[in-house]
Amino acid sequence: MSTEADFALIDSYLGGRASADEVQALEGRLKADSDLREAFLRYAHVDAALKTMVRPSAQQPLAAPKAKTTIWRAQTVRWAAAAVLLLAGALALWMPRSVEVRVMAVSDDAASIWPKDSTQRLREVRLESGSVQLQLDSGVTLDLNAPVHLRLADAMHATLLAGSVTADVGDLGKGFVIETSSARVVDLGTRFGVSLGSTGETDVAVFQGKVEVFGKAQPKQLASLTAGEAVRVHPSATARRLVCINTRGEAFAMLTTPPSDALVTDVKDNVDVGGRYAFYTLQTRQMGEGTRPYSTLGKPRWRAMPGSAFPAELEGADMVGTFSADRVDPALELTLKVSRPCTVYVMIDTRAETPEWVKREYVDAGFQLRSGPWANLPEVAGMTTDDTGTIYVSYRVWKRSVPQAGPVKLGAAYADPAQSHHRAMYGIAVK
């Protein structure tokens, strides 16, 4: 916050009375206070400052003797003018420039501040409630969920100060950069999420494409991530696998933490990733027609069986997006952490034998789901399309009552490796 002492320093500086210590103090205050920089630029326009300083010299008689003191003063004026120009140039670099953004989508509780389809020029984005989707003039789209604080340096560079942001760079935004206090994330043509925790750790997850992750304490590359991979970067510039991320919506906008009423608060596994960083997604209260079963596969969605409505028993459940490649691991063990008594559902590909751990601990829920459409992937090799030319996979739903908060363990999708390659990984919901 600017004080009377700050403006006294500015007045002294512009009047040519500031000592070297006062100039140094003013420069320090200008670097630290963006409001004071704006005030300085308003009251010390370079032209006005130059006119103020040059006028006394210009009013000297033309025939006045050119004494040494006059020459010294003229040089002082030139030095002072140069100093003002340098300081003004430095201020121009310090001052953040506004970036043109268009509001593409907004939640009802944020619409009064962010009218849909409006265009604004912003330096910073602060969102206290709701969610908003902004498109920069570089074509980059940013999904933000409150609470979040983002600074826009330009249309290709943003700094996340708090919360989470998910970026979709489109065709023209390759090279977009998001920085935090502990990491620098460089896009290589992708959709990715960045989240800054309260302790300064940065979470980075890639939903499509590829990014490179660098540390800030030691600016070296820490990881190169592709779709379905995530890392957590510590302020000391170390990175480790991030097993589980919290997401919102079908596009997987990233969240900092699970909502306070989440049933599933964490997922762990026993997988030795061997240098890979595969993640699971948590989608609180989002189970329903059209939601994504898997953390990496973008096309398949949960669908009702033909001629049926989506099962009401599953509507609004918490979802765990499983990692499709886990289906080939016969030793897989997942552990869900649930916050209170609930029912856990697993969806098993009907083409395969039901795992023994499911038969032992779960009961048939009495209904089925399907997922699709599927692209030409190994999971659906040999399957025929339906009348619309689309491939869907059907799943039998099993359920288990969990009487208290705590860990819930799930086993491998397939005990027989011969089945696993051409079958789908199971899905998970909790309600």
C-alpha positions in Angstrom: 0.0 0.0 0.0 1.3 3.5 -1.0 2.1 5.9 1.9 2.7 9.6 2.2 6.4 8.8 2.6 6.3 7.1 -0.8 4.8 10.2 -2.5 7.4 12.4 -0.7 10.1 10.2 -2.3 8.5 10.6 -5.7 8.2 14.3 -5.3 11.8 14.6 -4.2 13.0 12.4 -7.1 11.1 14.4 -9.8 12.2 17.6 -8.3 15.8 16.6 -8.5 16.4 16.7 -4.7 16.6 13.0 -4.0 19.8 11.7 -2.6 21.4 8.4 -3.8 19.9 6.6 -0.8 16.4 8.1 -1.5 16.6 7.0 -5.2 17.6 3.5 -4.1 14.7 3.4 -1.6 12.3 4.6 -4.2 13.4 2.0 -6.7 13.0 -0.7 -4.1 9.4 0.5 -3.3 8.5 0.6 -7.0 9.7 -2.9 -7.5 7.7 -4.2 -4.6 4.4 -2.3 -5.1 2.5 -2.5 -8.4 0.0 0.2 -7.2 2.9 2.6 -6.5 4.3 1.9 -9.9 1.1 2.9 -11.5 1.0 6.1 -9.4 4.5 6.9 -10.4 3.7 6.5 -14.1 0.6 8.7 -13.7 2.3 11.5 -12.0 5.7 11.3 -13.6 5.0 11.1 -17.3 8.4 11.2 -19.0 7.6 14.2 -21.2 6.3 16.2 -18.2 9.3 15.2 -16.2 11.7 16.2 -19.0 9.9 19.6 -19.5 10.0 20.3 -15.8 13.8 19.6 -15.6 14.8 21.2 -18.9 12.8 24.5 -18.6 15.1 26.3 -16.2 18.1 25.7 -18.6 16.0 26.7 -21.6 15.1 30.0 -20.0 18.7 31.1 -19.7 19.6 34.1 -21.8 21.1 33.1 -25.2 24.2 35.2 -24.6 24.8 34.0 -21.1 28.4 33.1 -20.3 29.0 29.4 -20.5 30.6 28.9 -17.1 31.7 25.5 -15.9 28.8 25.4 -13.5 26.4 25.8 -16.4 28.0 23.0 -18.3 27.9 20.9 -15.2 24.2 21.6 -14.8 23.5 20.9 -18.4 25.2 17.5 -18.1 23.3 16.9 -14.9 20.0 17.6 -16.7 21.0 15.1 -19.4 22.0 12.5 -16.8 18.8 13.1 -14.9 16.7 12.9 -18.1 18.5 9.6 -19.1 17.8 8.3 -15.6 14.1 9.1 -15.9 14.0 7.4 -19.3 15.8 4.3 -17.9 13.5 4.2 -14.9 10.4 4.6 -17.1 11.7 1.8 -19.3 12.2 -0.4 -16.3 8.7 0.4 -15.1 7.3 -0.6 -18.4 8.9 -3.9 -18.0 7.7 -4.2 -14.4 4.2 -3.3 -15.2 2.1 -6.3 -16.1 0.3 -5.9 -19.4 -3.4 -6.8 -19.8 -4.4 -9.7 -21.9 -7.6 -9.9 -24.0 -9.8 -12.9 -22.9 -13.2 -14.1 -23.9 -15.6 -15.8 -21.5 -16.5 -19.1 -23.2 -18.5 -20.7 -20.3 -19.3 -19.8 -16.7 -21.2 -21.3 -13.8 -24.3 -19.6 -12.5 -22.6 -18.5 -9.3 -19.9 -16.6 -11.2 -22.0 -15.3 -14.1 -22.6 -11.8 -12.6 -18.9 -11.1 -12.7 -18.0 -13.1 -15.9 -20.9 -12.6 -18.4 -20.8 -15.4 -21.0 -19.4 -14.3 -24.4 -18.1 -11.1 -23.0 -14.5 -9.9 -23.8 -12.3 -8.4 -21.2 -8.7 -7.2 -20.8 -7.1 -8.7 -17.7 -3.8 -8.8 -15.8 -5.0 -11.1 -13.1 -7.9 -13.5 -12.6 -9.2 -14.1 -9.1 -12.2 -16.5 -8.7 -13.7 -16.8 -5.2 -16.7 -19.0 -6.2 -17.9 -21.0 -9.2 -16.0 -21.8 -12.4 -15.2 -20.0 -15.6 -13.6 -20.9 -19.0 -11.6 -18.2 -20.6 -10.0 -18.1 -24.1 -6.9 -16.0 -24.7 -6.3 -14.4 -28.0 -3.6 -17.0 -28.6 -6.3 -19.6 -28.8 -5.4 -21.1 -25.5 -8.5 -22.0 -23.3 -8.2 -21.9 -19.5 -10.6 -23.8 -17.2 -10.6 -22.3 -13.7 -12.4 -23.5 -10.6 -12.6 -21.4 -7.4 -10.7 -20.6 -5.4 -8.0 -19.6 -7.9 -5.6 -16.7 -8.5 -3.9 -16.5 -11.9 -1.6 -13.8 -13.3 -1.5 -13.3 -17.1 1.9 -12.1 -18.4 0.7 -12.4 -22.0 -1.3 -14.7 -24.2 1.4 -17.4 -24.0 2.5 -17.2 -20.4 0.6 -17.3 -17.1 1.6 -17.6 -13.4 -0.5 -19.6 -11.0 -0.5 -18.0 -7.6 -3.1 -20.2 -5.9 -5.6 -23.0 -6.9 -5.8 -24.9 -10.1 -5.9 -24.2 -13.9 -6.4 -26.6 -16.8 -5.1 -25.4 -20.2 -6.2 -26.6 -23.7 -3.7 -25.0 -26.1 -5.5 -25.8 -29.3 -3.7 -25.7 -32.6 -2.0 -22.3 -32.2 -1.0 -22.3 -28.6 1.9 -24.7 -28.6 4.6 -23.5 -26.3 2.2 -22.0 -23.7 3.8 -21.8 -20.3 2.4 -22.0 -16.8 4.6 -21.1 -13.9 4.2 -21.5 -10.1 6.4 -20.8 -7.2 8.0 -24.3 -7.6 7.6 -25.3 -11.2 7.6 -24.2 -14.8 5.4 -26.2 -17.2 6.0 -25.9 -21.0 3.3 -27.2 -23.3 4.2 -29.2 -26.4 0.7 -29.2 -27.9 -1.7 -30.6 -25.4 -4.3 -30.3 -22.7 -2.9 -30.3 -19.1 -3.7 -29.3 -15.6 -1.6 -27.5 -13.0 -2.5 -27.2 -9.3 -0.6 -25.3 -6.6 -0.9 -26.6 -3.0 -0.8 -24.6 0.2 2.7 -25.9 1.0 4.1 -24.8 -2.4 4.0 -28.2 -4.1 2.9 -28.1 -7.8 0.8 -30.9 -9.3 1.0 -31.4 -13.1 -1.3 -33.8 -15.0 -1.5 -34.4 -18.8 -4.8 -35.3 -20.3 -3.7 -35.2 -24.0 -0.4 -34.6 -25.7 2.8 -33.8 -23.9 4.5 -31.3 -21.5 7.9 -30.7 -20.1 8.2 -29.9 -16.4 11.1 -27.8 -14.9 11.9 -26.9 -11.4 12.2 -23.3 -10.1 14.8 -23.7 -7.3 17.0 -25.5 -9.8 15.8 -24.8 -13.4 16.4 -28.2 -14.8 14.0 -30.5 -16.6 12.4 -32.8 -14.0 10.0 -34.8 -16.2 8.5 -35.2 -19.7 4.9 -36.2 -19.3 2.5 -37.7 -21.9 -1.3 -38.4 -21.7 -2.3 -40.2 -18.5 0.8 -39.1 -16.5 1.1 -36.8 -13.5 3.9 -35.6 -11.1 4.1 -33.6 -7.9 7.0 -31.1 -7.9 8.4 -30.1 -4.5 9.8 -26.6 -3.9 13.2 -28.1 -3.7 12.9 -29.1 -7.4 12.3 -32.8 -6.9 9.4 -34.7 -8.7 7.6 -37.9 -7.9 4.6 -39.7 -9.3 1.2 -38.2 -8.5 -1.1 -41.3 -8.2 -4.5 -39.6 -8.0 -5.9 -36.2 -9.2 -9.2 -34.5 -8.6 -11.1 -33.5 -11.7 -14.4 -31.8 -12.7 -16.4 -32.2 -15.9 -16.0 -34.4 -18.9 -12.9 -32.4 -20.0 -11.2 -33.2 -16.6 -10.7 -29.7 -15.3 -8.2 -30.1 -12.5 -9.0 -29.3 -8.9 -6.7 -28.6 -6.0 -8.4 -31.0 -3.5 -11.5 -33.1 -3.4 -14.7 -31.3 -2.4 -15.5 -31.4 1.3 -18.3 -33.9 0.9 -16.3 -36.4 -1.3 -16.8 -40.1 -0.5 -13.5 -41.1 -2.1 -10.6 -38.9 -1.0 -7.6 -40.8 -2.3 -6.5 -43.8 -4.4 -3.2 -45.7 -4.2 -1.8 -48.7 -6.0 1.0 -51.2 -5.7 2.3 -50.6 -9.2 6.0 -50.2 -9.9 5.7 -47.6 -12.6 9.3 -48.0 -13.9 9.7 -44.3 -14.7 6.1 -43.8 -15.8 3.7 -41.5 -14.0 0.2 -43.0 -14.6 -2.6 -41.4 -12.6 -6.2 -42.1 -11.5 -8.9 -39.5 -11.5 -11.5 -38.7 -8.7 -14.7 -37.3 -10.0 -16.9 -36.4 -7.0 -20.7 -36.8 -7.5 -20.3 -37.0 -11.3 -21.4 -40.5 -12.2 -24.0 -40.4 -14.9 -24.7 -40.7 -18.6 -21.7 -39.5 -20.6 -19.1 -39.5 -17.9 -15.6 -40.8 -18.5 -14.7 -44.3 -17.1 -10.9 -44.0 -17.7 -8.2 -41.5 -16.9 -6.6 -41.6 -20.3 -9.1 -42.8 -22.9 -11.0 -39.7 -24.2 -13.8 -41.3 -26.3 -15.5 -44.0 -24.2 -18.3 -42.7 -21.9 -20.6 -44.5 -19.5 -23.9 -45.1 -21.3 -27.2 -46.8 -20.4 -27.9 -50.1 -22.1 -30.0 -49.8 -25.3 -33.7 -49.2 -24.5 -33.0 -48.5 -20.8 -32.5 -45.4 -18.7 -29.2 -44.8 -16.9 -29.4 -46.7 -13.6 -30.7 -44.4 -10.9 -28.7 -46.3 -8.3 -25.5 -45.0 -9.8 -26.5 -41.4 -10.6 -24.4 -38.9 -8.7 -21.9 -41.4 -7.4 -18.2 -40.6 -6.9 -16.2 -42.0 -9.8 -12.7 -43.3 -10.0 -11.2 -43.0 -13.5 -9.0 -46.1 -13.8 -5.9 -46.4 -15.9 -6.7 -48.6 -18.9 -3.3 -50.2 -19.1 -3.7 -51.6 -15.5 -5.9 -54.3 -17.0 -2.8 -56.3 -18.0 -1.3 -56.4 -14.5 -2.2 -59.7 -12.8 -0.8 -58.5 -9.5 -2.6 -55.1 -9.4 -4.0 -53.9 -6.1 -5.9 -50.6 -5.8 -6.8 -49.0 -2.4 -9.6 -46.5 -2.2 -9.8 -44.3 0.9 -13.5 -43.6 1.7 -14.7 -40.9 4.2 -17.8 -42.6 5.5 -20.1 -45.7 5.1 -20.9 -46.3 1.4 -21.5 -48.7 -1.4 -18.7 -49.5 -3.8 -19.6 -50.6 -7.4 -17.3 -52.3 -9.9 -18.1 -52.7 -13.5 -16.7 -55.8 -15.1 -16.4 -56.4 -18.9 -19.1 -59.1 -19.7 -16.7 -60.8 -22.2 -14.4 -61.9 -19.4 -14.6 -64.2 -16.4 -15.5 -62.3 -13.2 -12.4 -62.1 -10.9 -12.5 -64.2 -7.8 -12.1 -61.2 -5.4 -15.3 -59.7 -7.0 -17.3 -63.0 -6.6 -16.1 -63.3 -3.0 -16.7 -59.8 -1.7 -19.4 -58.3 -4.0 -23.0 -59.2 -5.1 -24.5 -58.8 -8.5 -26.3 -55.4 -8.6 -28.9 -56.7 -11.2 -28.2 -54.3 -14.0 -25.6 -53.5 -16.6 -23.8 -50.5 -18.2 -21.9 -50.0 -21.4 -19.1 -47.7 -22.5 -18.4 -46.2 -25.9 -17.8 -45.3 -28.6 -14.5 -47.1 -28.8 -11.8 -46.4 -31.4 -9.7 -49.1 -32.9 -7.9 -50.1 -29.7 -6.7 -53.5 -28.4 -9.4 -53.5 -25.8 -12.1 -54.0 -28.5 -10.1 -56.0 -31.1 -12.4 -58.5 -32.8 -15.6 -56.8 -31.7 -18.2 -55.9 -34.3 -20.0 -52.6 -34.6 -23.6 -52.0 -33.9 -26.2 -50.7 -36.4 -24.7 -47.2 -36.2 -21.2 -48.4 -36.9 -20.1 -47.9 -33.3 -18.4 -50.3 -30.9 -19.7 -50.4 -27.3 -18.4 -52.6 -24.4 -21.0 -54.0 -21.9 -20.3 -54.4 -18.2 -22.0 -56.3 -15.4 -22.3 -54.2 -12.3 -21.3 -55.6 -8.9 -21.6 -53.9 -5.5 -20.4 -54.1 -1.9 -21.5 -52.4 1.3 -18.7 -50.7 3.2 -19.8 -50.1 6.9 -17.2 -47.5 7.9 -14.6 -45.0 6.7 -11.2 -46.4 5.8 -9.4 -48.3 3.0 -11.2 -50.5 0.5 -9.0 -52.8 -1.5 -9.7 -54.0 -5.1 -7.7 -56.6 -7.0 -6.6 -57.3 -10.6 -9.0 -57.0 -13.5 -7.9 -60.4 -15.0 -6.0 -63.3 -13.5 -5.5 -64.8 -16.9 -3.0 -62.7 -19.0 -4.5 -64.1 -22.2 -7.8 -62.3 -21.5 -6.4 -59.0 -20.3 -5.0 -57.5 -23.5 -8.3 -57.7 -25.5 -10.7 -56.7 -22.6 -11.6 -53.5 -20.9 -10.3 -52.4 -17.5 -13.0 -52.4 -14.8 -14.8 -49.2 -13.7 -15.4 -47.9 -10.2 -18.1 -45.9 -8.6 -18.9 -45.1 -4.9 -22.2 -43.8 -3.5 
